[in-house]
Amino acid sequence: MKTNVLEVGALLTAWSPDEVARRIGEAPGVESVSVDHAAKSATIVYDGARIEIAEIKSLVRRLERDATSPAASTGNDHEGHKGHKGHNSHAVAQASSDKAGPASGHSGHESHDKHEGHSPAMFRDRFWLSLALTVPVVIWSAHIQELLGYQAPAFPGSDWVGPVLSTVVFFYGGLVFLQGAWRELRSRLPGMMTLISLAITVAFLFSWVVQLGLIDADALWWELATLVTIMLLGHWIEMRSINQAEGALKELAKLLPDTATRVTDAGEEKVAVSALQNGDLVLVRPGESVPADGVVRKGESDVNEAMITGESRPVKKHEGDEVIAATINGEGSLRVEVTGTGEKTKLSGIMRLVADAQKSKSRAQHLADRAARLLTVVAIAAAAITIVVWQSLGAPIDFSVVRMVTVLVIACPHALGLAVPLVVAISTTLGARNGLLVRDRRGLEEARNLDTVIFDKTGTLTLGEFRVVAMSVVEGVTEDEALRIASGIESESEHPIARGIVRTAEDKGIDIPAADGFRAITGKGVAASIEGAEYHMGGPALLKAEKVEVPPALLEAAGAAADRGQAAIYLVRQGKALAVYAVADAIREESREAIAALHERGIEVAMLTGDAQAVADAVARELGIDTVFAEVLPEDKASKVRELQAQGKKVAMIGDGVNDAPALATADIGIAIGAGADVAVEAGHIVLVRSDPRDIPRIITLSRATYRKMVQNLWWAAGYNIFAIPLAAGVLEPWGILLTPAVGAILMSASTVVVAINAQLLKRVKL
């Protein structure tokens, strides 16, 4: 697969990003298209063996000519879904409103141009008024009176209740469908709105021809009114479902407070969050939301970061720790120096990634789009065949028209257009809530097929920091006491190994004693007094220089550490070694669970590292890793990925998104880990907010669940028409089974609701 970025600014002046992506994505060989409205560009992934970039550029130029023609405008203003209006004071919310508009405006739903400027409230209001007008139409319908055996009250003009009120319903309730059809036809992309408009227009015109006495037949007033009303109800339900699925961006924006307490030399002042600047000091009281990204300068508290990182437990924050905008402070009070505001916050970065993911189109979405367009053609053809066949069989014209209208209604590709986009919206937001940010839908879609996962070692499987990973002590000295003394001595040193010993003591909650007379012994180690006793710490050079007596058990432990490629540091007092510490890059506790979970899913685990073979093998043995690539230079990591791909394996690369970028780009799926430092990581398809390798099996779980829902929805949405169209055409008429247009509309809406409910069930997946 190849990737190229093309300028598409001319296309975006006439079409929505989804429409641009859909049109380019129709070209054979184009796998996925992601349009960045802000950058006026499209990132295109294509099969170089099937299509050349020159052909894609030629297609874009041809589309630009179409887009700039007078008939091309589709009015992509999204006025009904600009999002975040209640949070215009928030710079990040405003950024989301500007940049995430297409996502929050039904991205992907067969381009969803049919709902531009629409809102659930608009459909709701039109539905209720149309229903109020439809009730008397049905009551005074001669057909319904005869069917139910009652007589409606007669009054002067009662014969015109149906024609007049149904006409109002047609123009008021049906206007939204007529406008949608006009946009579809102007774009030369007839679809669902075209089918609905054909159905209600045929019923409307036919009924007036009958009403005016031009032909002898029964008018379709009650069918017309109920059809429009039920279609409005179906669209209201659909848009509510979509809004609920895509509301994560709005919910994220709401997390940011409107105001902040800024601390100045003159005291405290309340200011708008948008007025904060880098370097400002803000006070975050207990229970308040953090107004901007920053660093704690004073105070201590537990902060709830679940809404950003997915971490369920509050995170302890001390002086010097980073905090993220929109997270919730616990019981302590914090003074935070602002380091990021507006679009520079991690929250804003997450919102952009969620919006981009909802805009990107997967293979399944392109399949659904093509199927929906094909179904539109099939529906129109089936409607034409229906009226011709019934007329040739001698059926009354009103009967034939009703059959045709029912076919047009029941075959609307509404459910098919909703099948994939709703799953996309839900899976993307579900992932974001669990710290999994999908940058490219193709990555999440393909994760279900993985059979090999490659981890970069440092900072991914390990902490990227030294820790005491093993220790041995002489009789009469406890490990905690030995670690307490060692941490006190090393607390005065800035050496990475010294810092690792100190952090290990801190992690264990050991109080670190003060050291007196600290001094470095060049090339040998350090010395200091702890509680009046003189101690030395160092490696083999110290032992040799000081002629230290080392018990056999400590020598054995040091030898084992050396075999694992770990540093062995001794604690010495009065010429005798009291303890030895094996210091190395510590393995994350989460790594064991992650690799075990991957093995349970039948996935092979490999590790890439620049460390020595002995170090790499030790980590691999401890974690149960299948394949080890050690002593690999950063520029050679991509070749190791290709080596596995050459064996026919579907490979995911897990790295930090910086020096692993070439390997992330080469892998079938690139996953950037550790995005808590920078959610705008550009390498890879998926970005992890937490530096937690356990999120990798969660990605696979989400991918498989998402794919199942897509397949289920596509089968239901397309397969339902295999039975629905012949039924609507009247094939069961000899057995007295006929569908009215209103019943057809109910069935069509029901299929849409089934698809929507099935997609919502994705929220129940446990990641």
C-alpha positions in Angstrom: 0.0 0.0 0.0 1.1 3.6 -0.7 0.1 6.8 0.8 -0.1 10.3 -0.7 -1.4 13.6 0.3 -3.2 15.8 -2.3 -4.5 19.3 -2.3 -8.4 19.3 -2.5 -9.3 22.8 -1.5 -11.3 23.4 -4.7 -13.4 20.3 -4.0 -14.1 21.5 -0.4 -15.6 24.7 -1.7 -18.5 22.8 -3.1 -18.7 19.4 -1.3 -18.4 18.2 2.3 -15.2 16.4 3.4 -17.2 13.1 3.4 -18.4 13.7 -0.1 -14.9 14.4 -1.3 -13.6 11.3 0.4 -16.4 9.2 -1.1 -15.9 10.4 -4.7 -12.1 9.8 -4.6 -12.6 6.5 -2.8 -14.7 5.2 -5.6 -11.7 4.8 -7.8 -10.6 1.1 -8.1 -7.4 0.6 -6.1 -8.1 3.4 -3.6 -8.3 1.8 -0.1 -9.1 4.7 2.1 -9.4 8.5 2.0 -9.2 10.9 4.9 -9.9 14.6 4.3 -8.5 17.3 6.5 -10.8 20.3 6.0 -8.5 22.6 7.9 -5.5 21.7 5.8 -7.5 21.5 2.6 -5.9 18.1 1.8 -6.7 14.5 1.5 -4.6 11.6 2.7 -5.1 8.7 0.2 -4.0 5.1 0.8 -4.0 3.2 -2.5 -2.7 0.0 -4.1 0.1 1.0 -6.3 -0.3 -2.2 -8.4 -3.9 -1.2 -9.3 -3.8 2.6 -9.7 -1.0 5.2 -10.1 -0.9 8.5 -8.3 -1.0 10.2 -11.6 -4.5 8.6 -12.2 -5.7 9.8 -8.8 -4.5 13.3 -9.5 -6.3 13.2 -12.8 -9.4 12.1 -11.1 -9.1 15.0 -8.6 -8.7 17.5 -11.4 -11.8 16.1 -13.1 -13.7 16.3 -9.9 -12.6 19.9 -9.4 -14.1 20.8 -12.8 -17.4 19.2 -11.6 -17.2 20.9 -8.3 -16.7 24.3 -9.7 -19.6 23.9 -12.2 -22.8 25.8 -11.3 -24.7 22.5 -10.5 -22.2 21.3 -8.0 -23.0 23.3 -5.0 -24.5 21.2 -2.2 -24.6 23.8 0.6 -22.2 22.3 3.1 -22.8 24.7 5.9 -23.8 22.2 8.6 -25.8 24.9 10.3 -27.8 22.4 12.3 -24.7 20.7 13.8 -22.0 23.2 14.6 -21.8 21.7 18.1 -20.5 23.4 21.2 -22.7 26.6 21.0 -23.0 26.6 24.8 -19.2 26.8 25.2 -18.0 29.5 22.8 -16.0 30.9 25.6 -13.8 27.8 25.5 -11.0 28.1 23.1 -10.8 24.3 22.8 -14.5 24.0 22.3 -14.5 26.6 19.6 -11.6 24.8 17.9 -13.6 21.6 18.1 -16.6 23.4 16.6 -14.6 24.6 13.7 -12.6 21.5 13.1 -14.9 18.7 14.1 -18.0 20.0 12.3 -18.2 17.2 9.7 -17.9 14.6 12.4 -20.5 16.1 14.6 -22.7 16.6 11.6 -23.2 12.9 10.7 -20.0 12.1 9.1 -20.0 9.2 6.9 -23.8 8.5 6.6 -23.8 8.2 2.8 -22.1 11.6 3.0 -25.1 12.7 5.0 -25.6 15.7 2.8 -29.3 14.7 3.0 -29.3 16.0 6.6 -27.4 19.2 6.1 -28.9 21.9 8.2 -31.3 19.4 9.9 -31.6 18.6 13.5 -33.6 16.2 15.6 -35.7 19.1 16.9 -36.6 20.1 13.4 -37.8 16.5 12.5 -39.6 16.3 15.9 -41.5 19.5 15.3 -42.5 18.6 11.8 -43.5 15.1 12.9 -45.9 16.3 15.6 -47.6 18.9 13.4 -47.8 16.5 10.5 -49.3 13.9 12.9 -51.9 16.4 14.1 -52.9 17.1 10.4 -52.8 13.4 9.5 -55.2 12.2 12.1 -58.3 14.0 10.5 -57.1 12.9 7.1 -57.3 9.3 8.3 -60.6 9.7 10.1 -62.3 11.2 7.1 -60.8 8.8 4.6 -63.5 6.8 2.8 -61.3 3.8 2.6 -60.6 3.8 6.3 -64.3 4.3 7.1 -65.2 1.4 5.0 -62.4 -0.8 6.4 -63.3 -0.1 10.0 -67.0 0.2 9.5 -67.7 3.7 10.9 -69.1 7.0 9.5 -67.2 10.2 10.1 -69.2 13.3 10.8 -70.2 15.1 7.6 -70.1 18.9 7.2 -69.8 21.3 4.3 -66.4 20.7 2.8 -65.7 17.5 4.7 -64.8 15.9 1.4 -61.9 18.3 1.1 -60.4 17.4 4.5 -58.1 14.8 2.9 -56.9 16.8 -0.1 -56.3 20.1 1.8 -54.6 18.7 4.9 -52.6 16.1 3.0 -51.4 18.9 0.7 -50.2 20.9 3.7 -48.5 17.8 5.1 -46.8 17.2 1.7 -45.4 20.7 1.5 -44.6 21.2 5.2 -43.6 17.7 6.3 -42.3 16.5 2.9 -40.3 19.6 2.1 -37.2 18.3 3.9 -37.3 15.2 1.7 -37.9 17.2 -1.5 -34.9 19.5 -0.7 -32.7 16.5 0.1 -33.6 14.9 -3.2 -32.8 18.2 -5.1 -29.4 18.2 -3.5 -28.8 14.5 -4.4 -29.9 15.1 -8.0 -27.8 18.2 -8.4 -24.8 16.2 -7.2 -25.8 13.4 -9.6 -26.0 11.0 -6.6 -29.6 9.9 -6.3 -30.2 8.1 -3.0 -32.6 7.7 -0.1 -34.1 11.3 -0.3 -34.7 10.8 -4.0 -36.7 7.6 -3.4 -38.8 9.1 -0.7 -39.5 12.2 -2.8 -40.4 10.1 -5.8 -42.9 8.1 -3.6 -44.6 11.1 -2.0 -44.6 13.2 -5.2 -46.2 10.4 -7.2 -48.8 9.8 -4.5 -49.5 13.6 -4.3 -49.8 14.2 -8.1 -51.8 11.0 -8.7 -54.2 12.0 -5.9 -54.8 15.4 -7.3 -55.4 13.9 -10.8 -58.0 11.7 -9.2 -59.5 14.5 -7.1 -59.9 16.7 -10.1 -61.8 13.9 -11.9 -59.3 13.4 -14.7 -59.2 9.6 -14.1 -61.5 7.2 -12.3 -59.6 5.8 -9.3 -59.2 6.2 -5.5 -57.0 9.0 -4.3 -54.1 8.3 -1.9 -54.6 11.1 0.5 -54.4 9.1 3.7 -51.5 7.0 2.4 -49.6 10.2 1.5 -50.2 11.9 4.8 -49.3 8.8 6.9 -46.2 8.1 4.7 -44.8 11.6 5.2 -45.5 11.5 9.0 -44.0 8.1 9.5 -40.9 9.1 7.5 -40.5 12.1 9.7 -40.7 9.9 12.7 -38.1 7.5 11.3 -35.7 10.4 10.6 -36.2 11.9 14.0 -35.3 8.6 15.7 -32.3 8.1 13.4 -30.9 11.6 14.0 -31.3 11.2 17.8 -29.3 7.9 17.6 -26.6 9.6 15.6 -26.4 12.6 17.8 -26.1 10.3 20.9 -23.4 8.3 19.2 -21.4 11.3 18.1 -22.0 13.4 21.2 -18.6 12.6 22.6 -17.0 15.7 21.1 -19.6 17.9 22.7 -19.3 16.0 26.0 -15.5 16.5 25.9 -16.0 20.2 25.3 -18.3 20.5 28.3 -15.6 19.1 30.6 -13.7 22.4 30.4 -14.8 25.0 33.0 -16.0 28.4 31.9 -13.8 30.3 34.3 -10.5 29.8 36.2 -9.0 31.3 39.4 -5.8 33.1 38.3 -3.2 33.9 41.1 -1.3 37.1 40.7 0.9 39.3 42.9 -2.3 41.3 43.6 -4.2 38.2 44.7 -6.8 35.9 43.2 -9.0 36.8 40.2 -11.7 35.1 38.2 -11.0 35.0 34.5 -12.4 33.3 31.5 -10.6 30.1 30.5 -9.9 31.6 27.1 -8.0 34.4 28.8 -5.4 32.1 30.3 -1.9 32.2 28.9 1.2 30.0 29.3 3.0 30.8 32.5 -0.1 31.9 34.4 -0.6 30.4 37.8 -4.1 29.1 38.6 -5.7 27.8 41.7 -7.7 24.6 41.4 -9.8 24.0 44.5 -11.2 20.6 45.6 -13.8 19.3 43.2 -13.0 21.8 40.5 -12.0 20.9 36.9 -8.5 21.8 35.8 -8.9 24.7 33.4 -5.7 24.1 31.3 -2.8 21.8 30.8 -0.1 22.6 33.4 2.4 21.6 36.0 1.7 21.5 39.7 3.8 24.1 41.5 2.3 23.7 44.9 0.0 21.3 46.6 -0.9 17.6 46.6 -4.1 15.9 45.5 -5.7 13.0 43.7 -6.9 13.9 40.2 -9.6 12.0 38.3 -8.3 11.6 34.7 -10.8 8.9 33.6 -12.5 11.1 31.1 -9.2 11.8 29.3 -7.0 8.7 29.8 -9.6 6.0 30.7 -7.8 5.4 34.0 -10.5 4.5 36.5 -8.4 5.3 39.7 -7.6 8.8 40.7 -3.9 9.7 40.1 -1.8 11.2 42.9 -0.3 14.6 41.9 2.6 16.2 43.6 4.7 19.3 42.9 6.3 18.9 39.5 3.6 16.5 38.1 1.7 17.4 34.9 -2.1 17.8 35.0 -4.5 17.8 32.0 -7.2 20.3 31.2 -10.8 19.1 32.1 -9.6 16.5 34.6 -11.3 16.8 38.1 -9.4 17.6 41.2 -9.9 15.6 44.4 -9.8 16.8 47.9 -6.6 18.7 47.9 -5.8 22.2 46.6 -3.4 22.7 43.7 -1.6 25.7 42.2 -0.9 24.9 38.6 1.4 26.7 36.1 -0.4 26.8 32.7 1.6 25.1 29.9 -1.1 24.6 27.3 -4.4 26.4 26.5 -7.0 26.3 23.7 -5.9 24.1 20.8 -2.6 23.3 22.6 -4.3 21.2 25.3 -4.4 17.5 25.3 -8.2 17.7 25.4 -8.2 19.6 22.1 -5.8 17.1 20.6 -8.1 14.2 21.6 -11.1 16.0 20.1 -9.3 16.5 16.8 -8.3 12.9 16.7 -11.8 11.7 17.4 -13.2 14.0 14.8 -10.6 12.9 12.2 -11.3 9.3 12.9 -15.1 9.8 12.4 -14.4 11.5 9.1 -12.0 8.8 7.8 -13.6 6.1 5.8 -13.0 2.4 6.0 -13.4 -0.2 3.3 -16.7 -1.3 4.9 -18.0 2.3 4.6 -17.1 2.4 0.9 -18.8 -0.9 0.4 -21.9 0.4 2.2 -21.9 3.5 0.0 -21.7 1.6 -3.2 -24.4 -0.9 -2.0 -26.7 2.0 -1.1 -26.3 3.6 -4.6 -26.9 0.2 -6.2 -30.0 -0.3 -4.1 -31.3 3.1 -5.2 -31.1 2.1 -8.8 -32.6 -1.3 -8.1 -35.5 0.3 -6.2 -36.4 2.7 -9.1 -36.1 -0.2 -11.6 -38.3 -2.4 -9.4 -40.9 0.4 -9.0 -41.1 0.9 -12.8 -41.4 -2.9 -13.4 -44.1 -3.1 -10.7 -46.4 -0.6 -12.3 -45.8 -2.0 -15.8 -46.5 -5.6 -14.7 -49.7 -4.7 -12.7 -51.0 -2.6 -15.6 -50.3 -5.4 -18.0 -52.2 -7.7 -15.8 -55.2 -5.4 -15.9 -55.0 -4.0 -12.4 -56.6 -0.6 -11.6 -54.3 2.3 -12.0 -54.7 3.4 -8.4 -53.7 -0.1 -7.3 -50.6 -0.1 -9.5 -49.5 3.3 -8.3 -49.9 2.2 -4.7 -47.7 -0.8 -5.4 -45.1 1.4 -7.0 -45.1 3.9 -4.2 -44.8 1.1 -1.6 -41.7 -0.3 -3.5 -40.1 3.1 -3.6 -40.6 3.6 0.1 -39.7 0.1 1.4 -36.5 0.0 -0.6 -35.0 3.2 0.7 -31.4 2.5 1.5 -31.8 4.3 4.9 -30.7 1.4 7.1 -27.8 0.7 4.7 -26.6 4.2 4.8 -26.7 4.2 8.6 -25.3 0.6 9.1 -21.6 1.5 9.1 -21.4 5.2 10.1 -23.3 4.7 13.3 -20.9 1.8 14.2 -18.0 4.0 13.3 -19.2 6.8 15.5 -19.9 4.5 18.5 -16.6 2.5 18.2 -14.5 5.7 17.9 -16.1 7.4 20.9 -16.0 4.1 22.9 -12.3 3.8 22.1 -11.7 7.5 23.1 -13.4 6.9 26.4 -11.0 4.0 27.1 -7.8 5.9 26.1 -7.7 4.5 22.5 -7.6 7.3 19.9 -8.3 6.1 16.3 -6.5 8.3 13.8 -7.3 6.2 10.8 -10.4 3.9 10.6 -8.5 1.4 8.4 -6.1 0.7 11.4 -9.0 -0.3 13.7 -10.7 -2.2 11.0 -7.6 -4.3 10.2 -6.6 -4.9 13.9 -9.0 -7.9 14.0 -6.7 -9.7 11.5 -3.4 -9.3 13.4 -1.3 -12.4 14.1 1.9 -10.7 15.2 2.5 -7.7 17.5 5.9 -6.1 17.8 6.7 -4.1 20.9 9.5 -1.6 21.2 11.1 -2.5 24.6 12.2 0.8 26.2 9.3 2.9 27.4 6.7 0.4 26.1 7.3 -2.9 27.8 9.6 -1.2 30.3 9.4 2.0 32.2 12.3 3.6 30.3 13.8 4.3 33.8 16.1 2.4 36.1 14.7 0.5 39.0 16.1 -2.1 41.4 14.7 -5.3 39.8 16.4 -7.7 42.3 18.5 -7.6 45.4 20.3 -9.9 47.8 21.3 -9.1 51.4 23.4 -10.7 54.1 21.9 -12.4 57.1 20.7 -9.9 59.7 19.9 -7.2 57.2 16.4 -6.9 55.7 15.8 -5.9 52.1 13.8 -2.8 53.1 16.5 -1.6 55.5 19.2 -2.1 52.9 17.1 -0.2 50.3 16.4 2.6 52.8 20.1 3.1 53.5 21.0 2.9 49.7 18.4 5.4 48.8 19.6 7.8 51.4 23.1 7.6 50.1 22.1 7.9 46.4 19.6 10.7 47.0 22.4 13.2 46.7 23.5 11.8 43.3 22.1 12.6 39.8 23.4 9.4 38.2 20.6 7.5 36.4 21.3 4.3 38.4 21.3 6.3 41.6 17.9 7.9 40.7 16.6 4.4 39.9 17.5 3.2 43.5 15.8 6.2 45.0 12.7 5.8 42.9 12.4 2.2 43.9 12.4 3.2 47.6 9.8 5.8 46.8 7.6 3.3 45.0 7.7 1.0 48.0 6.8 3.9 50.4 10.1 3.8 52.2 11.2 6.9 54.1 14.5 8.1 52.7 17.0 9.2 55.4 19.2 12.2 55.1 22.8 11.6 54.1 25.8 13.5 55.6 29.2 14.0 54.0 28.2 12.7 50.6 31.1 12.5 48.1 31.7 10.9 44.8 34.7 8.6 44.4 35.8 8.9 40.8 35.4 5.7 38.8 34.5 3.7 41.9 31.2 4.9 43.4 29.9 7.2 46.2 30.2 7.4 50.0 28.1 9.0 52.7 27.1 8.7 56.3 23.6 7.6 57.3 22.6 8.0 60.9 26.3 8.1 62.0 27.5 5.1 60.0 29.8 5.4 57.0 28.7 3.5 53.8 30.1 3.1 50.3 28.2 2.2 47.1 29.6 1.1 43.8 30.4 -1.7 41.4 33.3 -4.2 40.9 35.8 -1.3 40.8 34.9 -0.3 44.3 35.2 -3.9 45.6 38.7 -4.1 44.1 39.9 -0.7 45.4 38.6 -1.1 48.9 39.4 -4.9 49.1 35.8 -5.5 50.1 34.8 -8.9 51.5 31.8 -10.2 49.5 29.8 -13.2 50.8 29.2 -16.0 48.2 25.5 -15.4 48.1 26.0 -11.8 47.0 28.6 -12.8 44.4 26.1 -15.4 43.0 23.4 -12.7 42.8 25.7 -10.3 41.1 26.7 -12.9 38.5 23.1 -13.7 37.7 22.5 -9.9 37.2 25.5 -9.7 34.9 24.1 -12.7 32.9 20.9 -10.7 32.4 22.8 -7.6 31.3 21.9 -5.8 34.5 24.2 -3.5 36.6 25.2 -4.9 40.0 25.7 -2.2 42.8 27.0 -3.1 46.2 26.3 -1.6 49.6 29.5 -1.7 51.7 30.2 -0.9 55.4 33.6 -1.2 57.1 35.0 -3.3 54.2 32.1 -5.8 54.0 29.4 -6.0 51.4 25.9 -5.9 53.0 23.8 -6.1 49.9 23.9 -6.1 46.1 21.2 -4.5 43.9 20.5 -5.5 40.3 19.6 -2.3 38.6 18.0 -2.2 35.1 15.2 -0.7 33.0 12.2 -2.1 35.0 9.5 -4.0 33.3 6.0 -2.6 33.6 3.7 -4.7 35.7 1.1 -4.2 33.0 3.3 -5.8 30.3 2.9 -9.4 31.7 -0.9 -9.1 31.5 -0.8 -7.5 28.0 1.4 -10.3 26.6 -0.7 -13.0 28.3 -3.9 -11.5 26.8 -2.3 -11.4 23.3 -1.3 -15.0 23.6 -4.8 -15.9 24.6 -6.0 -14.4 21.4 -3.6 -16.5 19.4 -1.2 -13.6 18.6 2.5 -13.9 18.4 4.5 -11.3 20.3 7.9 -10.0 19.2 10.2 -7.4 20.7 12.5 -4.8 19.1 15.3 -3.1 21.0 18.7 -1.6 20.6 19.8 -3.2 23.9 22.4 -6.0 24.1 21.1 -9.5 23.3 21.5 -10.6 27.0 19.3 -7.7 28.2 16.7 -8.4 25.6 16.7 -12.1 26.2 16.2 -11.6 30.0 13.2 -9.4 29.4 11.8 -11.8 26.8 12.1 -14.7 29.2 10.4 -12.9 32.0 7.5 -11.8 29.8 7.2 -14.9 27.6 7.9 -13.0 24.4 8.1 -15.3 21.3 10.6 -13.5 19.1 13.5 -11.1 20.0 15.3 -8.6 17.8 18.2 -7.1 19.8 20.9 -4.6 19.1 18.7 -3.1 16.3 19.5 0.5 15.3 16.4 2.8 15.0 16.8 3.1 11.2 16.8 -0.7 11.0 13.6 -1.3 12.9 11.4 -0.9 9.8 13.4 -3.7 8.0 12.6 -6.1 10.9 8.9 -5.3 10.4 9.2 -6.0 6.7 11.0 -9.3 7.6 7.9 -10.5 9.4 5.6 -9.2 6.8 7.6 -11.2 4.2 6.6 -14.3 6.1 3.0 -13.5 5.4 2.2 -12.1 8.8 -0.2 -9.3 9.6 2.0 -7.1 11.8 1.3 -4.3 14.3 4.1 -2.2 15.6 3.9 -0.6 19.1 6.3 2.3 19.8 6.5 5.8 21.2 5.9 7.5 17.9 9.2 9.3 17.8 12.3 7.2 16.9 9.9 4.3 16.0 8.1 6.4 13.3 9.6 4.5 10.3 8.6 1.1 11.8 5.1 2.4 12.8 4.6 3.6 9.2 5.9 0.3 7.7 3.7 -2.0 9.8 0.2 -3.0 8.7 -1.0 -1.2 11.8 1.0 1.4 13.7 0.1 2.1 17.3 1.8 5.0 19.1 1.9 4.5 22.9 2.4 7.1 25.6 0.3 9.8 24.0 -0.3 11.3 27.5 2.7 13.4 26.6 1.4 14.5 23.2 -1.9 13.3 21.9 -1.1 14.7 18.4 1.3 11.9 17.6 1.4 11.7 13.8 2.8 8.2 13.4 0.5 5.2 13.2 -3.1 4.5 12.9 -4.0 4.4 16.6 -2.7 6.5 19.5 -2.9 5.4 23.1 -3.5 8.1 25.7 -2.0 5.9 28.5 1.4 4.2 28.4 -0.3 0.9 29.1 0.5 -2.1 26.9 -2.7 -3.7 28.1 -4.5 -1.4 25.7 -3.2 -3.4 22.8 -5.4 -6.4 23.3 -8.2 -4.0 24.0 -7.7 -2.6 20.5 -8.1 -6.1 19.0 -11.2 -6.7 21.1 -12.7 -3.4 19.9 -11.8 -4.1 16.3 -13.4 -7.5 16.3 -16.5 -6.3 18.0 -16.8 -3.3 15.6 -16.4 -5.6 12.6 -19.1 -8.0 13.8 -21.5 -5.1 14.2 -20.7 -3.7 10.7 -21.3 -7.1 9.1 -24.5 -7.7 11.1 -25.8 -4.3 10.1 -24.9 -4.6 6.5 -26.5 -8.1 6.2 -29.7 -6.8 7.9 -29.8 -3.6 5.9 -29.2 -5.2 2.5 -30.8 -8.6 3.1 -34.1 -7.2 4.3 -34.7 -5.8 0.9 -34.5 -9.3 -0.7 -37.9 -10.0 0.9 -39.2 -6.4 1.3 -39.2 -5.4 -2.4 -41.1 -8.4 -3.7 -43.6 -8.1 -0.8 -44.1 -4.4 -1.5 -44.6 -5.1 -5.2 -47.5 -7.4 -4.4 -46.3 -10.9 -5.1 -48.5 -12.2 -2.2 -51.6 -10.5 -3.5 -53.1 -13.8 -4.6 -53.1 -14.8 -1.0 -54.6 -11.5 0.1 -51.4 -10.0 1.6 -50.7 -6.5 0.5 -48.7 -3.7 2.0 -49.8 -0.1 2.0 -47.2 2.7 1.6 -47.7 3.6 5.2 -46.9 0.0 6.3 -44.0 0.0 3.9 -42.7 3.2 5.6 -43.1 1.5 9.0 -41.1 -1.5 7.9 -38.4 0.7 6.4 -38.2 2.7 9.5 -38.2 -0.4 11.6 -35.2 -1.7 9.7 -33.4 1.5 10.4 -34.2 1.3 14.1 -33.0 -2.3 14.2 -29.7 -1.2 12.7 -29.4 1.7 15.1 -30.2 -0.5 18.2 -27.7 -3.1 17.1 -25.0 -0.5 16.7 -25.8 0.9 20.2 -25.2 -2.6 21.6 -21.5 -2.1 20.8 -21.4 0.2 23.9 -21.8 -3.0 26.0 -18.5 -4.4 24.9 -16.0 -4.7 27.8 -12.6 -3.5 26.7 
